[in-house]
Structure formats: structure tokens, C-alpha cells
Amino acid sequence: MMKRQYAGYALALALCWVSLAGVAQPDGDSVPRVLLVDATKTFHNTLLVGGLIGALRATGSMTIDVRLVDATSMLVDPLAGVPVPEAPYDVLVFAPRGLDSGSTSEIWIVSDALSRLAPLVQTAVAVLSQTIDAVFQGIGEAVDASEDAYPILLWAAYLAAGWVR
């Protein structure tokens, strides 16, 4: 068990280095725009989120922006009070505060219903889902519009606020 934990840390740390090494981001006009909202607080989960960012950037299939937020619980809107971006995102990903305590294992991928997304955005959602599941190895799992209604409700709220298109 301990070896698996260290292997997970090593993978996350390696992927963090890839993220910090300035892996080239693709042209923003040609690929989906993704915002990853990180509300986690523990060192372990911070490493995992960093590894996730590095792995996603390495695919070259999307642009990734990151917003670190201080949400007091997973029920609080993590983007409340944050200025709305000039250009909306195609997908939002929420790593909630509850991952730290184990009160949730869901990492929400927020987009329109999958059947209504452009093919590139559908591909980005699939890559996000697979990469989240691989990096978080059971601590967290990706949940998108095909699995739960909550990401669709979040999408509708963030669409009205101008965060997504």
C-alpha cells in the first residue's frame, strides 16, 4: 500500500514538473478552452491537481487555465466574486474542497450536454475524464453531463453568468 502511495506521489510530482516546465499551449482559437478550478487544500491533492494540469497540457488538445480558490465547502460557489473572463470557456473542471476530507470523490466536468458539443470539445471532455481518473486513482473520479445532472445544472448557471459558452 505504501509503495502505491509513493508511486502516486512520484507520478504527480513528475507531471507537476512537466506543467511547470512550460509545455507549449496550443493556439487558443483552434482548441477548446478549459478552466480548472482548484479548491483543494492538502499537499497531496495539490500535487495531484498539478499533475493533472501537466498531463492535460502535454496532450496539446486544449488550453488550460487554472484558478485557485478558497471555498469553505463543496457547496459554496467557488467562482463567486471572481471576475467573469472576457472570453467564455468551453469546459469548466471543479476539484472541490471535499476531496481533501473524503466527503466527495467527484471532480465535476461542466459542459453542455455531450451530444450538443462540438466534436473537439467532446474529445476534450473525454480526455479530461480519462486523465482525471488516471491521475486521481480512486481518490477522485470525473463526473460529466453523461453521468449526472449536477454538471448540467452548473453549466446552466455558469452560462447565464458568462463563464461558459
Contact map, one row per residue, 1 for C-alpha under 8 A:
111110000000000000000000000000000000000000000000000000000000000000000000000000000000000000000000000000000000000000000000000000000000000000000000000000000000000000000
111111000000000000000000000000000000000000000000000000000000000000000000000000000000000000000000000000000000000000000000000000000000000000000000000000000000000000000
111111100000000000000000000000000000000000000000000000000000000000000000000000000000000000000000000000000000000000000000000000000000000000000000000000000000000000000
111111110000000000000000000000000000000000000000000000000000000000000000000000000000000000000000000000000000000000000000000000000000000000000000000000000000000000000
111111111000000000000000000000000000000000000000000000000000000000000000000000000000000000000000000000000000000000000000000000000000000000000000000000000000000000000
011111111100000000000000000000000000000000000000000000000000000000000000000000000000000000000000000000000000000000000000000000000000000000000000000000000000000000000
001111111110000000000000000000000000000000000000000000000000000000000000000000000000000000000000000000000000000000000000000000000000000000000000000000000000000000000
000111111111000000000000000000000000000000000000000000000000000000000000000000000000000000000000000000000000000000000000000000000000001000000000000000000000000000000
000011111111100000000000000000000000000000010011000000000000000000000000000000000000000000000000000000000000000000000000000000000000000000000000000000000000000000000
000001111111110000000000000000000000000000000000000000000000000000000000000000000000000000000000000000000000000000000000000000000000000000000000000000000000000000000
000000111111111000000000000000000000000000000000001000000000000000000000000000000000000000000000000000000000000000000000000000000000000000000000000000000000000000000
000000011111111100000000000000000000000000000011111100000000000000000000000000000000000000000000000000000000000000000000000000000000001000000000000000000000000000000
000000001111111110000000000000000000000000000011011000000000000000000000000000000000000000000000000000000000000000000000000000000000000000000000000000000000000000000
000000000111111111000000000000000000000000000000001000000000000000000000000000000000000000000000000000000000000000000000000000000000000000000000000000000000000000000
000000000011111111100000000000000000000000000000011111100000000000000000000000000000000000000000000000000000000000000000000000000000000000000000000000000000000000000
000000000001111111110000000000000000000000000010011111000000000000000000000000000000000000000000000000000000000000000000000000000000000000000000000000000000000000000
000000000000111111111000000000000000000000000000000001000000000000000000000000000000000000000000000000000000000000000000000000000000000000000000000000000000000000000
000000000000011111111110000000000000000000000000000001100100000000000000000000000000000000000000000000000000000000000000000000000000000000000000000000000000000000000
000000000000001111111110000000000000000000000000011011101100000000000000000000000000000000000000000000000000000000000000000000000000000000000000000000000000000000000
000000000000000111111110000000000000000000000000000001000000000000000000000000000000000000000000000000000000000000000000000000000000000000000000000000000000000000000
000000000000000011111110000000000000000000000000000000000000000000000000000000000000000000000000000000000000000000000000000000000000000000000000000000000000000000000
000000000000000001111111000000000000000000000000000000000000000000000000000000000000000000000000000000000000000000000000000000000000000000000000000000000000000000000
000000000000000001111111100000000000000000000000000001001100000000000000000000000000000000000000000000000000000000000000000000000000000000000000000000000000000000000
000000000000000000000111110000000000000000000000000000001001000000000000000000000000000000000000000000000000000000000000000000000000000000000000000000000000000000000
000000000000000000000011111000000000000000000000000000001001011100000000000000000000000000000000000000000000000000000000000000000000000000000000000000000000000000000
000000000000000000000001111101100000000000000000000000000001111000000000000000000000000000000000000000000000000000000000000000000000000000000000000000000000000000000
000000000000000000000000111111100000000000000000000000000000001000000000000000000000000000000000000000000000000000000000000000000000000000000000000000000000000000000
000000000000000000000000011111111000000000000000000000000000011000000000000000000000000000000000000000000000000000000000000000000000000000000000000000000000000000000
000000000000000000000000001111110000000000000000000000000000000000000000000000000000000000000000000000000000000000000000000000000000000000000000000000000000000000000
000000000000000000000000011111110000000000000000000000000000000000000000000000000000000000000000000000000000000000000000000000000000000000000000000000000000000000000
000000000000000000000000011111111000000000000000000000000000111000000000000000000000000000000000000000000000000000000001100000000000000000000000000000000000000000000
000000000000000000000000000111111100000000000000000000000000111000000000000000000000000011100000000000000000000000000001100100000000000000000000000000000000000000000
000000000000000000000000000100111110000000000000000000000000011110000000000000000000000011100000000000000000000000000000000000000000000000000000000000000000000000000
000000000000000000000000000000011111000000000000000000000000011110000000000000000000000011111000000000000000000000000000000000000000000000000000000000000000000000000
000000000000000000000000000000001111100000000000000000000000000111100000000000000000000010111000000000000000000000000000000000000000000000000000000000000000000000000
000000000000000000000000000000000111110000000000000000000000000111100000000000000000000000011110000000000000000000000000000000000000000000000000000000000000000000000
000000000000000000000000000000000011111000000000000000000000000001111000000001000000000000011110000000000000000000000000000000000000000000000000000000000000000000000
000000000000000000000000000000000001111100000000100000000000000001111000000000000000000000000111000000000000000000000000000000000000000000000000000000000000000000000
000000000000000000000000000000000000111110000000000000000000000000011110000001000000000000000111100000000000000000000000000000000000000000000000000000000000000000000
000000000000000000000000000000000000011111001100000000000000000000000000000000000000000000000011111100000000000000000000000000000000000000000000000000000000000000000
000000000000000000000000000000000000001111101100000000000000000000000000000000000000000000000000100100000000000000000000000000000000000000000000000000000000000000000
000000000000000000000000000000000000000111111100000000000000000000000000000000000000000000000000000100000000000000000000000000000000000000000000000000000000000000000
000000000000000000000000000000000000000011111110000000000000000000000000000000000000000000000000000000000000000000000000000000000000000000000000000000000000000000000
000000001000000000000000000000000000000001111111000000000000000000000000000000000000000000000000000000000000000000000000000000000000000000000000000000000000000000000
000000000000000000000000000000000000000111111111100000000000000000000000000000000000000000000000001100000000000000000000000000000000000000000000000000000000000000000
000000000000000000000000000000000000000111111111110000000000000000000000000000000000000000000000000000000000000000000000000000000000000000000000000000000000000000000
000000001001100100000000000000000000000000111111111000000000000000000000000000000000000000000000000000000000000000000000000000000000000000000000000000000000000000000
000000001001100000000000000000000000000000011111111100000000000000000000000000000000000000000000000000000000000000000000000000000000001100000000000000000000000000000
000000000001000000000000000000000000010000001111111110000000000000000000000000000000000000000010000000000000000000000000000000000000000000000000000000000000000000000
000000000001101100100000000000000000000000000111111111000000000000000000000000000000000000000000000000000000000000000000000000000000000000000000000000000000000000000
000000000011111100100000000000000000000000000011111111100000000000000000000000000000000000000000000000000000000000000000000000000000001000000000000000000000000000000
000000000001001100000000000000000000000000000001111111110000000000000000000000000000000000000000000000000000000000000000000000000011001000000000000000000000000000000
000000000000001100100000000000000000000000000000111111111000000100000000000000000000000000000000000000000000000000000000000000000000000000000000000000000000000000000
000000000000001111110010000000000000000000000000011111111100000000000000000000000000000000000000000000000000000000000000000000000000000000000000000000000000000000000
000000000000001001100000000000000000000000000000001111111110000000000000000000000000000000000000000000000000000000000000000000000010000000000000000000000000000000000
000000000000000000000000000000000000000000000000000111111111110100000000000000000000000000000000000000000000000000000000000000110010000000000000000000000000000000000
000000000000000000100011100000000000000000000000000011111111111100000000000000000000000000000000000000000000000000000000000000000000000000000000000000000000000000000
000000000000000001100010000000000000000000000000000001111111000000000000000000000000000000000000000000000000000000000000000000000000000000000000000000000000000000000
000000000000000000000000000000000000000000000000000000111111110000000000000000000000000000000000000000000000000000000000000000000000000000000000000000000000000000000
000000000000000000000001110000000000000000000000000000011111111000000000000000000000000000000000000000000000000000000000000000000000000000000000000000000000000000000
000000000000000000000000010000110000000000000000000000011011111000000000000000000000000000000000000000000000000000000000000100000000000000000000000000000000000000000
000000000000000000000000110100111100000000000000000000011011111100000000000000000000000000000000000000000000000000000000000100000000000000000000000000000000000000000
000000000000000000000000111100111100000000000000000000001001111110000000000000000000000000000000000000000000000000000000000000000000000000000000000000000000000000000
000000000000000000000000100000001111000000000000000010011000011111000000000000000000000000000000000000000000000000000000000000000000000000000000000000000000000000000
000000000000000000000000000000001111000000000000000000000000001111100000000000000000000000000000000000000000000000000000000000000000000000000000000000000000000000000
000000000000000000000000000000000011110000000000000000000000000111110000000000000000000000000000000000000000000000000000000000000000000000000000000000000000000000000
000000000000000000000000000000000011110000000000000000000000000011111000000000000000000000000000000000000000000000000000000000000000000000000000000000000000000000000
000000000000000000000000000000000000111000000000000000000000000001111100000000000000000000000000000000000000000000000000000000000000000000000000000000000000000000000
000000000000000000000000000000000000111000000000000000000000000000111110000001100000000000000000000000000000000000000000000000000000000000000000000000000000000000000
000000000000000000000000000000000000001000000000000000000000000000011111000001000000000000000000000000000000000000000000000000000000000000000000000000000000000000000
000000000000000000000000000000000000001000000000000000000000000000001111110111000000000000000000100000000000000000000000000000000000000000000000000000000000000000000
000000000000000000000000000000000000000000000000000000000000000000000111110100000000000000000000100000000000000000000000000000000000000000000000000000000000000000000
000000000000000000000000000000000000000000000000000000000000000000000011111100000000000000000001110000000000000000000000000000000000000000000000000000000000000000000
000000000000000000000000000000000000000000000000000000000000000000000011111110000000000000000001110000000000000000000000000000000000000000000000000000000000000000000
000000000000000000000000000000000000000000000000000000000000000000000000111110000000000000000000000000000000000000000000000000000000000000000000000000000000000000000
000000000000000000000000000000000000000000000000000000000000000000000011111111000000000000000000000000000000000000000000000000000000000000000000000000000000000000000
000000000000000000000000000000000000000000000000000000000000000000000010011111110000000000000000000000000000000000000000000000000000000000000000000000000000000000000
000000000000000000000000000000000000101000000000000000000000000000001110000111110000000000000000000000000000000000000000000000000000000000000000000000000000000000000
000000000000000000000000000000000000000000000000000000000000000000001000000011111100000000000000000000000000000000000000000000000000000000000000000000000000000000000
000000000000000000000000000000000000000000000000000000000000000000000000000011111100000000000000000000000000000000000000000000000000000000000000000000000000000000000
000000000000000000000000000000000000000000000000000000000000000000000000000000111110000000000000000000000000000000000000000000000000000000000000000000000000000000000
000000000000000000000000000000000000000000000000000000000000000000000000000000111111000000000000000000000000000000000000000000000000000000000000000000000000000000000
000000000000000000000000000000000000000000000000000000000000000000000000000000001111100000000000000000000000000000000000000000000000000000000000000000000000000000000
000000000000000000000000000000000000000000000000000000000000000000000000000000000111110000000000000000000000000000000000000000000000000000000000000000000000000011100
000000000000000000000000000000000000000000000000000000000000000000000000000000000011111100000000000000000000000000000000000000000000000000000000000000000000000001100
000000000000000000000000000000000000000000000000000000000000000000000000000000000001111100000000000000000000000000000000000000000000000000000000000000000000000000000
000000000000000000000000000000000000000000000000000000000000000000000000000000000000111110000000000000000000000000000000000000000000000000000000000000000000000000100
000000000000000000000000000000000000000000000000000000000000000000000000000000000000111111000000000000000000000000000000000000000000000000000000000000000000000001111
000000000000000000000000000000011110000000000000000000000000000000000000000000000000001111110000000000000000000000000000000000000000000000000000000000000000000000111
000000000000000000000000000000011100000000000000000000000000000000000000000000000000000111110000000000000000001000000000100000000000000000000000000000000000000000011
000000000000000000000000000000011110000000000000000000000000000000000000000000000000000011111000000000000000111000000000100010000000000000000000000000000000000000010
000000000000000000000000000000000111100000000000000000000000000000000000000000000000000011111100000000000001111000000000000000000000000000000000000000000000000000010
000000000000000000000000000000000111100000000000000000000000000000000000000000000000000000111110000000000011110000000000000000000000000000000000000000000000000000000
000000000000000000000000000000000001111000000000000000000000000000000000000000000000000000011111000000000011110000000000000000000000000000000000000000000000000000000
000000000000000000000000000000000001111100000000100000000000000000000000000000000000000000001111101000000111000000000000000000000000000000000000000000000000000000000
000000000000000000000000000000000000011100000000000000000000000000000000110000000000000000000111111000000110000000000000000000000000000000000000000000000000000000000
000000000000000000000000000000000000001110000000000000000000000000000011110000000000000000000011111110000000000000000000000000000000000000000000000000000000000000000
000000000000000000000000000000000000000100000000000000000000000000000000110000000000000000000001111111111000000000000000000000000000000000000000000000000000000000000
000000000000000000000000000000000000000100001000000000000000000000000000000000000000000000000011111111111100000000000000000000000000000000110000000000000000000000000
000000000000000000000000000000000000000111001000000000000000000000000000000000000000000000000000111111100000000000000000000000000000000000000000000000000000000000000
000000000000000000000000000000000000000000000000000000000000000000000000000000000000000000000000111111110000000000000000000000000000000000000000000000000000000000000
000000000000000000000000000000000000000000000000000000000000000000000000000000000000000000000000011111111000000000000000000000000000000000100000000000000000000000000
000000000000000000000000000000000000000000000000000000000000000000000000000000000000000000000000011111111000000000000000000000000000000000000000000000000000000000000
000000000000000000000000000000000000000000000000000000000000000000000000000000000000000000000000011011111100000000000000000000000000000000010000000000000000000000000
000000000000000000000000000000000000000000000000000000000000000000000000000000000000000000000000011001111110000000000000000000000000000001111000000000000000000000000
000000000000000000000000000000000000000000000000000000000000000000000000000000000000000000000011001000011111000000000000000000000000000000011110000000000000000000000
000000000000000000000000000000000000000000000000000000000000000000000000000000000000000000001111000000001111100000000000000000000001000000011110000000000000000000000
000000000000000000000000000000000000000000000000000000000000000000000000000000000000000000011110000000000111110000000000000000000000000000000111000000100000000000000
000000000000000000000000000000000000000000000000000000000000000000000000000000000000000000111100000000000011111000000000000010011000000000000111100000100000000000000
000000000000000000000000000000000000000000000000000000000000000000000000000000000000000000111100000000000001111100000000000000000000000000000001100000110110000000000
000000000000000000000000000000000000000000000000000000000000000000000000000000000000000001110000000000000000111111000000000000000000000000000001100000110010000000010
000000000000000000000000000000000000000000000000000000000000000000000000000000000000000000000000000000000000011111011000000000000000000000000000100000010011000000000
000000000000000000000000000000000000000000000000000000000000000000000000000000000000000000000000000000000000001111111000000000000000000000000000110000010000000000000
000000000000000000000000000000000000000000000000000000000000000000000000000000000000000000000000000000000000001111111000010000000000000000000000110000000000000000000
000000000000000000000000000000000000000000000000000000000000000000000000000000000000000000000000000000000000000011111000000000000000000000000000000000000000000000000
000000000000000000000000000000000000000000000000000000000000000000000000000000000000000000000000000000000000000111111100000000000000000000000000000000000000000000000
000000000000000000000000000000000000000000000000000000000000000000000000000000000000000000000000000000000000000111111110110000000000000000000000000000000000000000000
000000000000000000000000000000000000000000000000000000000000000000000000000000000000000000000000000000000000000000011111110000000000000000000000000000000000000000000
000000000000000000000000000000000000000000000000000000000000000000000000000000000000000000000000000000000000000000001111111000000000000000000000000000000000000000000
000000000000000000000000000000110000000000000000000000000000000000000000000000000000000000000000000000000000000000000111111100000000000000000000000000000000000000000
000000000000000000000000000000110000000000000000000000000000000000000000000000000000000001100000000000000000000000001111111110000000000000000000000000000000000000000
000000000000000000000000000000000000000000000000000000000000000000000000000000000000000000000000000000000000000001001111111111000000000000000000000000000000000000000
000000000000000000000000000000000000000000000000000000000000000000000000000000000000000000000000000000000000000000000011111111100000000000000000000000000000000000000
000000000000000000000000000000010000000000000000000000000000110000000000000000000000000000000000000000000000000000000001111111110000000000000000000000000000000000000
000000000000000000000000000000000000000000000000000000000000000000000000000000000000000000100000000000000000100000000000111111111000000000000000000000000000000000000
000000000000000000000000000000000000000000000000000000000000000000000000000000000000000000000000000000000000000000000000011111111100000000000000000000000000000000000
000000000000000000000000000000000000000000000000000000010000000000000000000000000000000000000000000000000000000000000000001111111110000000000000000000000000000000000
000000000000000000000000000000000000000000000000000000010000000000000000000000000000000000000000000000000000100000000000000111111111000000000100000000000000000000000
000000000000000000000000000000000000000000000000000000000000000000000000000000000000000000000000000000000000100000000000000011111111100000001111000000000000000000000
000000000000000000000000000000000000000000000000000000000000000000000000000000000000000000000000000000000000000000000000000001111111110000000100000000000000000000000
000000000000000000000000000000000000000000000000000100110000000000000000000000000000000000000000000000000000000000000000000000111111111000000000000000000000000000000
000000000000000000000000000000000000000000000000000100000000000000000000000000000000000000000000000000000010000000000000000000011111111100011100000000000000000000000
000000000000000000000000000000000000000000000000000000000000000000000000000000000000000000000000000000000000000000000000000000001111111111011100000000000000000000000
000000000000000000000000000000000000000000000000000000000000000000000000000000000000000000000000000000000000000000000000000000000111111110000000000000000000000000000
000000010001000000000000000000000000000000000001001100000000000000000000000000000000000000000000000000000000000000000000000000000011111110000000000000000000000000000
000000000000000000000000000000000000000000000001000000000000000000000000000000000000000000000000000000000000000000000000000000000001111111111000000000000000000000000
000000000000000000000000000000000000000000000000000000000000000000000000000000000000000000000000000000000000000000000000000000000000111111111000000000000000000000000
000000000000000000000000000000000000000000000000000000000000000000000000000000000000000000000000000000001000000000000000000000000000100111111000000000000000000000000
000000000000000000000000000000000000000000000000000000000000000000000000000000000000000000000000001001001000000000000000000000000000000111111000000000000000000000000
000000000000000000000000000000000000000000000000000000000000000000000000000000000000000000000000001000011110000000000000000000000001100111111100000000000000000000000
000000000000000000000000000000000000000000000000000000000000000000000000000000000000000000000000000000001110000000000000000000001001100111111110000000000000000000000
000000000000000000000000000000000000000000000000000000000000000000000000000000000000000000000000000000000111100000000000000000011101100000011111000000000000000000000
000000000000000000000000000000000000000000000000000000000000000000000000000000000000000000000000000000000111100000000000000000001000000000001111111100100000000000000
000000000000000000000000000000000000000000000000000000000000000000000000000000000000000000000000000000000001111000000000000000001000000000000111111100100000000000000
000000000000000000000000000000000000000000000000000000000000000000000000000000000000000000000000000000000000111111000000000000000000000000000011111111110000000000000
000000000000000000000000000000000000000000000000000000000000000000000000000000000000000000000000000000000000000011000000000000000000000000000011111110000000000000000
000000000000000000000000000000000000000000000000000000000000000000000000000000000000000000000000000000000000000000000000000000000000000000000011111110000000000000000
000000000000000000000000000000000000000000000000000000000000000000000000000000000000000000000000000000000000000000000000000000000000000000000011111111110000000000000
000000000000000000000000000000000000000000000000000000000000000000000000000000000000000000000000000000000000000000000000000000000000000000000000111111111000000000000
000000000000000000000000000000000000000000000000000000000000000000000000000000000000000000000000000000000000000000000000000000000000000000000000100111111100000000000
000000000000000000000000000000000000000000000000000000000000000000000000000000000000000000000000000000000001111000000000000000000000000000000011100111111110000000000
000000000000000000000000000000000000000000000000000000000000000000000000000000000000000000000000000000000000011110000000000000000000000000000000100111111111000000000
000000000000000000000000000000000000000000000000000000000000000000000000000000000000000000000000000000000000000000000000000000000000000000000000000011111111100000000
000000000000000000000000000000000000000000000000000000000000000000000000000000000000000000000000000000000000010000000000000000000000000000000000000001111111110000000
000000000000000000000000000000000000000000000000000000000000000000000000000000000000000000000000000000000000011100000000000000000000000000000000000000111111111000010
000000000000000000000000000000000000000000000000000000000000000000000000000000000000000000000000000000000000000100000000000000000000000000000000000000011111111100000
000000000000000000000000000000000000000000000000000000000000000000000000000000000000000000000000000000000000000000000000000000000000000000000000000000001111111110000
000000000000000000000000000000000000000000000000000000000000000000000000000000000000000000000000000000000000000000000000000000000000000000000000000000000111111111110
000000000000000000000000000000000000000000000000000000000000000000000000000000000000000000000000000000000000000000000000000000000000000000000000000000000011111111111
000000000000000000000000000000000000000000000000000000000000000000000000000000000000000000000000000000000000000000000000000000000000000000000000000000000001111111100
000000000000000000000000000000000000000000000000000000000000000000000000000000000001000000000000000000000000000000000000000000000000000000000000000000000000111111100
000000000000000000000000000000000000000000000000000000000000000000000000000000000001100100000000000000000000000000000000000000000000000000000000000000000000011111111
000000000000000000000000000000000000000000000000000000000000000000000000000000000001101110000000000000000000000000000000000000000000000000000000000000000000011111111
000000000000000000000000000000000000000000000000000000000000000000000000000000000000000111110000000000000000001000000000000000000000000000000000000000000010011001111
000000000000000000000000000000000000000000000000000000000000000000000000000000000000000111000000000000000000000000000000000000000000000000000000000000000000001001111
